[in-house]
Amino acid sequence: MTANTPAIKLLQAAKIAFRVVEYEFDHDAGNLALHAAKSIGLSPHQVFKTLMVEAAQRPACVIIPADRSVSMKRVAQALSQKSAEMMPTAVAERVTGYRVGGISPFGQKQKIPMLLDQTAMECSEVAVNGGRRGLIVVLSPDRIKDVVSAKIADLCA
């Protein structure tokens, strides 16, 4: 395996079936998840972006389709909070141990609440960041849910 990120190590240790796909990362691509989807030839409905948020000053990770926008109201509801907001880049990188554009839901430095958009469960497999810019892991949404103890919710606007 060409990548040895904390995300890959965690999936291997958990004996989760997954495959790795690498692509040329373009920092100027705008929507990085849509760029990843196009680069690896998967539908934007199957490629999920990892967003870091704060609710009641606590971190959480939100995993939604590349072609959708997050609803902070729905995120807050899923976390049983009044409001939620995007986490500043520097804080997200410190909390996760990953650089923005390479944040994986797997192998983060801290155990935090994970929210997975319900649309993932409609797919046989989905792609999420593998812990490095230009690195994707493709696996069953059930495995994502199990490995990170994700709550399934309607998270998109």
Backbone as JSON, one array per atom type, in Angstrom:
{
  "sequence": "MTANTPAIKLLQAAKIAFRVVEYEFDHDAGNLALHAAKSIGLSPHQVFKTLMVEAAQRPACVIIPADRSVSMKRVAQALSQKSAEMMPTAVAERVTGYRVGGISPFGQKQKIPMLLDQTAMECSEVAVNGGRRGLIVVLSPDRIKDVVSAKIADLCA",
  "N": [[0.86, -1.18, 0.0], [0.6, 2.22, -0.83], [0.21, 4.4, 0.82], [0.52, 5.42, 4.19], [-1.07, 6.48, 6.27], [-2.59, 7.68, 9.38], [-5.31, 7.1, 9.08], [-5.41, 4.98, 7.18], [-3.92, 3.07, 8.58], [-5.64, 2.65, 10.78], [-7.93, 1.55, 9.52], [-6.79, -0.78, 8.45], [-5.99, -2.09, 10.82], [-8.47, -2.54, 11.94], [-9.36, -4.44, 10.26], [-10.94, -3.84, 8.03], [-12.54, -3.95, 4.9], [-11.37, -2.19, 2.18], [-10.47, 0.08, -0.47], [-7.76, 1.88, -1.89], [-7.45, 4.97, -3.54], [-5.55, 7.1, -5.43], [-5.01, 10.49, -6.46], [-4.29, 13.45, -8.41], [-3.91, 16.12, -6.46], [-5.45, 19.31, -6.38], [-5.05, 22.31, -5.14], [-6.29, 24.68, -5.8], [-8.77, 24.05, -6.76], [-11.32, 24.79, -5.93], [-14.19, 23.48, -4.96], [-13.04, 20.93, -3.29], [-13.81, 18.28, -2.88], [-15.55, 17.75, -5.03], [-13.71, 18.0, -7.08], [-12.07, 15.82, -6.44], [-13.9, 13.71, -6.88], [-14.34, 13.93, -9.66], [-11.73, 13.47, -10.52], [-11.21, 10.82, -9.78], [-13.19, 9.45, -11.01], [-15.7, 8.84, -9.91], [-19.17, 9.21, -9.01], [-20.33, 12.37, -7.78], [-22.17, 11.93, -5.78], [-21.28, 9.74, -4.48], [-18.84, 10.39, -3.42], [-17.65, 11.64, -0.48], [-17.31, 14.51, 1.53], [-15.3, 15.64, 4.26], [-16.09, 17.54, 6.91], [-15.24, 19.82, 9.44], [-16.72, 20.87, 12.38], [-18.01, 23.05, 14.99], [-19.94, 22.81, 17.88], [-21.53, 24.15, 20.57], [-19.03, 24.84, 21.47], [-17.6, 22.52, 21.12], [-15.85, 20.06, 19.24], [-16.86, 18.43, 16.19], [-17.35, 16.04, 13.58], [-18.46, 16.12, 10.28], [-19.81, 14.33, 7.65], [-20.5, 14.53, 4.39], [-22.1, 14.38, 1.08], [-20.14, 15.21, -1.83], [-21.34, 16.96, -3.63], [-23.18, 18.43, -2.23], [-24.42, 20.84, 0.19], [-23.72, 21.67, 3.56], [-26.09, 21.8, 6.22], [-26.13, 23.84, 8.82], [-28.02, 24.11, 10.77], [-29.3, 21.6, 10.78], [-27.13, 20.02, 11.47], [-26.6, 20.98, 14.06], [-28.99, 20.18, 15.29], [-28.71, 17.39, 15.07], [-26.64, 17.02, 16.8], [-27.78, 17.68, 19.13], [-27.77, 20.38, 19.91], [-28.03, 24.01, 20.06], [-26.89, 25.52, 18.04], [-24.44, 25.42, 15.38], [-21.22, 25.74, 13.86], [-18.79, 26.22, 11.24], [-15.55, 24.98, 11.8], [-12.59, 26.81, 12.49], [-9.78, 26.73, 10.23], [-7.13, 26.3, 11.33], [-7.75, 25.26, 13.85], [-9.18, 22.97, 13.14], [-7.16, 21.48, 11.93], [-5.44, 21.09, 14.1], [-7.09, 19.64, 15.89], [-7.7, 17.32, 14.42], [-5.28, 16.34, 13.41], [-4.68, 16.26, 10.8], [-4.14, 17.89, 7.6], [-6.15, 20.49, 6.21], [-8.12, 19.61, 3.46], [-7.15, 17.16, 3.43], [-8.35, 15.84, 5.44], [-9.44, 13.09, 7.17], [-12.18, 11.03, 8.24], [-11.29, 8.95, 9.72], [-8.91, 7.87, 12.14], [-8.37, 10.25, 13.5], [-6.89, 12.62, 15.79], [-8.32, 13.04, 18.14], [-11.11, 11.53, 19.76], [-14.17, 12.23, 18.58], [-17.6, 13.38, 18.16], [-19.17, 11.94, 15.32], [-20.87, 12.55, 12.35], [-22.76, 11.2, 9.79], [-24.05, 11.74, 6.63], [-27.31, 10.74, 5.71], [-27.7, 9.95, 3.07], [-25.51, 8.46, 2.34], [-26.04, 5.87, 3.03], [-27.52, 4.89, 0.98], [-25.84, 4.02, -0.93], [-23.7, 1.43, -2.24], [-21.0, 1.56, -1.89], [-18.83, 4.16, -0.74], [-16.69, 7.04, -1.07], [-14.16, 8.49, 0.89], [-11.9, 10.86, 2.38], [-8.55, 9.76, 2.74], [-6.71, 10.6, 4.57], [-4.73, 12.21, 3.62], [-3.93, 14.78, 1.33], [-5.11, 14.21, -1.89], [-5.57, 11.52, -1.57], [-7.78, 8.89, -1.36], [-10.12, 6.76, 0.26], [-12.13, 3.98, -0.43], [-15.06, 2.47, 0.53], [-17.59, 0.5, 2.23], [-20.51, 2.24, 3.32], [-21.62, 1.34, 5.69], [-19.41, 0.32, 7.03], [-17.99, 2.66, 7.52], [-19.74, 3.92, 9.29], [-19.69, 2.05, 11.41], [-16.92, 1.94, 12.18], [-16.27, 4.56, 13.03], [-18.28, 5.09, 14.76], [-20.49, 6.57, 13.82], [-23.25, 8.79, 13.77], [-26.17, 8.57, 11.92], [-27.75, 10.9, 9.89], [-29.9, 13.45, 8.47], [-28.2, 15.84, 6.95], [-27.82, 17.8, 5.09], [-28.34, 20.87, 3.26]],
  "CA": [[0.0, 0.0, 0.0], [1.47, 3.38, -0.99], [-0.03, 5.39, 1.86], [0.57, 4.88, 5.53], [-1.64, 7.53, 7.13], [-3.33, 7.13, 10.52], [-6.59, 6.56, 8.59], [-5.13, 3.68, 6.57], [-3.52, 2.17, 9.67], [-6.83, 2.31, 11.55], [-8.76, 0.63, 8.72], [-6.1, -2.07, 8.39], [-6.05, -2.71, 12.15], [-9.86, -2.97, 12.15], [-9.62, -5.46, 9.24], [-12.02, -3.34, 7.2], [-12.29, -4.02, 3.47], [-11.38, -0.89, 1.52], [-9.44, 0.24, -1.5], [-7.14, 3.21, -1.91], [-7.35, 5.61, -4.84], [-4.79, 8.35, -5.36], [-5.24, 11.4, -7.57], [-3.51, 14.69, -8.36], [-4.61, 17.14, -5.67], [-5.36, 20.68, -6.9], [-5.45, 23.21, -4.05], [-7.09, 25.77, -6.36], [-9.93, 23.45, -7.44], [-12.61, 25.26, -5.42], [-14.76, 22.39, -4.17], [-12.04, 19.87, -3.35], [-14.47, 16.97, -2.97], [-16.0, 17.59, -6.42], [-12.48, 17.77, -7.85], [-11.69, 14.43, -6.18], [-14.86, 12.85, -7.57], [-14.04, 13.97, -11.09], [-10.4, 12.9, -10.74], [-11.2, 9.37, -9.6], [-14.23, 8.86, -11.85], [-16.89, 8.44, -9.17], [-20.23, 10.19, -8.93], [-20.25, 13.23, -6.59], [-23.05, 11.38, -4.75], [-20.53, 8.68, -3.81], [-17.64, 10.95, -2.8], [-18.09, 12.41, 0.67], [-16.33, 15.42, 2.11], [-15.2, 15.63, 5.72], [-16.12, 18.91, 7.4], [-15.09, 19.93, 10.89], [-17.61, 21.9, 12.92], [-18.07, 23.22, 16.43], [-21.27, 23.03, 18.44], [-21.33, 24.36, 22.0], [-17.56, 24.9, 21.62], [-17.06, 21.17, 21.05], [-15.65, 19.65, 17.86], [-17.59, 17.3, 15.6], [-17.0, 15.79, 12.18], [-19.64, 15.96, 9.45], [-19.43, 13.67, 6.4], [-21.62, 14.75, 3.47], [-21.74, 14.22, -0.33], [-19.34, 16.27, -2.45], [-22.16, 17.91, -4.38], [-24.21, 19.0, -1.36], [-23.98, 21.82, 1.19], [-24.11, 21.3, 4.92], [-27.05, 22.65, 6.93], [-25.67, 23.95, 10.2], [-29.2, 23.89, 11.62], [-29.49, 20.16, 10.9], [-25.98, 19.51, 12.23], [-26.85, 21.32, 15.47], [-30.06, 19.28, 15.76], [-28.17, 16.03, 15.2], [-25.75, 17.03, 17.97], [-28.61, 18.15, 20.27], [-27.3, 21.71, 20.28], [-28.82, 25.11, 19.48], [-26.25, 26.02, 16.82], [-23.15, 24.85, 14.99], [-20.51, 26.56, 12.89], [-17.57, 25.62, 10.71], [-14.37, 25.12, 12.65], [-11.48, 27.48, 11.8], [-8.8, 25.81, 9.65], [-6.05, 25.95, 12.27], [-8.32, 24.42, 14.9], [-9.49, 21.68, 12.51], [-5.9, 20.76, 11.74], [-4.94, 20.71, 15.42], [-7.99, 18.63, 16.45], [-7.68, 16.07, 13.65], [-3.95, 15.88, 13.07], [-4.6, 16.27, 9.34], [-4.23, 19.19, 6.94], [-7.4, 20.71, 5.48], [-7.97, 19.03, 2.13], [-6.71, 15.79, 3.66], [-8.93, 15.37, 6.71], [-10.19, 11.84, 7.09], [-12.94, 10.74, 9.47], [-10.6, 7.86, 10.4], [-7.59, 8.11, 12.68], [-8.18, 11.6, 14.02], [-6.18, 12.67, 17.07], [-9.28, 13.0, 19.24], [-12.39, 10.87, 19.49], [-15.2, 13.27, 18.59], [-18.83, 12.92, 17.5], [-19.14, 11.83, 13.86], [-22.19, 12.54, 11.72], [-22.71, 10.75, 8.4], [-25.31, 12.04, 5.97], [-28.12, 9.55, 5.45], [-27.61, 9.53, 1.67], [-24.43, 7.48, 2.21], [-26.59, 4.54, 3.22], [-28.14, 4.5, -0.28], [-24.76, 3.57, -1.81], [-23.01, 0.21, -1.83], [-19.71, 2.03, -1.39], [-18.59, 5.59, -0.84], [-15.29, 7.43, -0.97], [-13.85, 9.56, 1.84], [-10.48, 11.16, 2.4], [-7.74, 8.75, 3.4], [-5.76, 11.18, 5.52], [-3.71, 13.0, 2.93], [-4.42, 15.4, 0.1], [-4.91, 13.34, -3.05], [-5.71, 10.12, -1.17], [-9.17, 8.53, -1.09], [-10.42, 5.36, 0.56], [-13.47, 3.61, -0.89], [-15.54, 1.38, 1.38], [-19.02, 0.46, 2.52], [-20.93, 3.24, 4.32], [-21.82, 0.64, 6.97], [-18.11, 0.24, 7.71], [-17.69, 4.0, 8.04], [-20.61, 4.08, 10.46], [-19.22, 1.2, 12.49], [-15.56, 2.26, 12.62], [-16.2, 5.84, 13.75], [-19.52, 5.21, 15.56], [-21.18, 7.73, 13.26], [-24.71, 8.94, 13.81], [-26.73, 8.8, 10.59], [-28.73, 12.0, 9.98], [-30.08, 14.33, 7.32], [-27.29, 16.93, 7.3], [-27.62, 18.71, 3.96], [-29.3, 21.96, 3.04]],
  "C": [[0.9, 1.23, 0.0], [1.31, 4.4, 0.12], [-0.02, 4.72, 3.23], [0.09, 5.95, 6.52], [-2.3, 6.89, 8.34], [-4.67, 6.52, 10.1], [-6.4, 5.16, 8.02], [-4.77, 2.66, 7.65], [-4.73, 1.72, 10.49], [-7.7, 1.31, 10.81], [-8.12, -0.75, 8.62], [-6.2, -2.8, 9.72], [-7.45, -3.25, 12.45], [-10.28, -4.07, 11.17], [-10.86, -5.13, 8.39], [-11.63, -3.47, 5.73], [-12.41, -2.62, 2.87], [-10.36, -0.9, 0.4], [-8.98, 1.69, -1.49], [-7.09, 3.7, -3.34], [-6.6, 6.92, -4.65], [-5.08, 9.18, -6.61], [-4.39, 12.65, -7.37], [-4.34, 15.76, -7.65], [-4.38, 18.52, -6.28], [-5.93, 21.62, -5.84], [-6.39, 24.31, -4.54], [-8.38, 25.28, -7.01], [-11.27, 24.01, -6.99], [-13.18, 24.21, -4.49], [-13.84, 21.18, -4.32], [-12.66, 18.49, -3.5], [-15.01, 16.72, -4.38], [-14.82, 17.32, -7.33], [-12.03, 16.31, -7.67], [-12.6, 13.47, -6.93], [-14.55, 12.77, -9.07], [-12.71, 13.27, -11.39], [-10.39, 11.38, -10.65], [-12.33, 8.67, -10.34], [-15.42, 8.31, -11.1], [-17.91, 9.57, -9.19], [-20.03, 11.06, -7.69], [-21.18, 12.77, -5.46], [-22.35, 10.31, -3.93], [-19.29, 9.18, -3.09], [-18.09, 11.9, -1.7], [-16.96, 13.28, 1.22], [-16.43, 15.39, 3.63], [-15.09, 17.07, 6.19], [-16.02, 18.91, 8.92], [-15.91, 21.12, 11.36], [-17.43, 21.98, 14.44], [-19.51, 23.47, 16.82], [-21.08, 23.08, 19.95], [-19.84, 24.28, 22.34], [-16.92, 23.52, 21.67], [-16.92, 20.77, 19.59], [-16.55, 18.48, 17.46], [-17.17, 17.21, 14.14], [-18.28, 15.47, 11.42], [-19.2, 15.41, 8.09], [-20.64, 13.73, 5.47], [-21.16, 14.59, 2.02], [-21.04, 15.46, -0.89], [-20.19, 17.35, -3.1], [-23.25, 18.56, -3.54], [-23.58, 20.01, -0.41], [-24.5, 21.39, 2.55], [-25.14, 22.3, 5.45], [-26.6, 22.68, 8.38], [-26.83, 23.75, 11.18], [-29.4, 22.39, 11.85], [-28.34, 19.5, 11.67], [-26.2, 19.76, 13.72], [-27.93, 20.4, 16.05], [-29.53, 17.87, 16.0], [-27.25, 15.91, 16.42], [-26.47, 17.47, 19.24], [-28.1, 19.47, 20.83], [-28.16, 22.77, 19.6], [-28.23, 25.6, 18.17], [-24.95, 25.29, 16.59], [-22.53, 25.78, 13.96], [-19.28, 25.82, 12.4], [-16.41, 25.93, 11.65], [-13.29, 25.87, 11.86], [-10.43, 26.45, 11.36], [-7.74, 25.37, 10.65], [-6.54, 25.03, 13.38], [-8.61, 23.03, 14.34], [-8.22, 20.85, 12.34], [-5.32, 20.29, 13.07], [-5.77, 19.56, 16.01], [-7.83, 17.28, 15.74], [-6.29, 15.48, 13.45], [-3.72, 15.81, 11.58], [-4.63, 17.7, 8.83], [-5.58, 19.29, 6.23], [-7.16, 20.31, 4.02], [-7.53, 17.58, 2.21], [-7.26, 15.23, 4.96], [-9.79, 14.13, 6.46], [-11.05, 11.69, 8.35], [-12.25, 9.66, 10.31], [-9.26, 8.33, 10.95], [-7.34, 9.52, 13.15], [-7.54, 11.54, 15.4], [-7.11, 12.54, 18.28], [-10.51, 12.2, 18.82], [-13.48, 11.93, 19.66], [-16.47, 12.71, 17.95], [-18.68, 12.97, 15.97], [-20.57, 11.75, 13.36], [-22.02, 12.18, 10.25], [-24.06, 11.03, 7.76], [-26.01, 10.76, 5.53], [-28.03, 9.07, 4.0], [-26.49, 8.51, 1.45], [-24.99, 6.06, 2.24], [-27.31, 4.02, 1.97], [-27.12, 3.9, -1.26], [-24.15, 2.27, -1.31], [-21.61, 0.52, -1.32], [-19.59, 3.53, -1.62], [-17.1, 5.85, -0.66], [-15.16, 8.58, 0.02], [-12.33, 9.76, 1.82], [-9.73, 10.1, 3.22], [-6.66, 9.3, 4.31], [-4.62, 11.95, 4.9], [-4.35, 13.6, 1.67], [-4.08, 14.48, -1.08], [-5.04, 11.86, -2.74], [-7.15, 9.86, -0.72], [-9.23, 7.07, -0.68], [-11.89, 5.11, 0.18], [-13.89, 2.37, -0.09], [-17.04, 1.48, 1.57], [-19.38, 1.55, 3.52], [-21.22, 2.6, 5.68], [-20.51, 0.54, 7.74], [-17.7, 1.59, 8.26], [-18.45, 4.2, 9.34], [-20.08, 3.29, 11.65], [-17.87, 1.65, 13.05], [-15.51, 3.54, 13.44], [-17.44, 6.09, 14.63], [-20.33, 6.43, 15.13], [-22.68, 7.65, 13.48], [-25.16, 9.25, 12.4], [-27.82, 9.86, 10.73], [-28.83, 12.7, 8.64], [-29.33, 15.62, 7.62], [-27.17, 18.0, 6.22], [-28.74, 19.74, 3.82], [-30.18, 21.65, 1.85]]
}
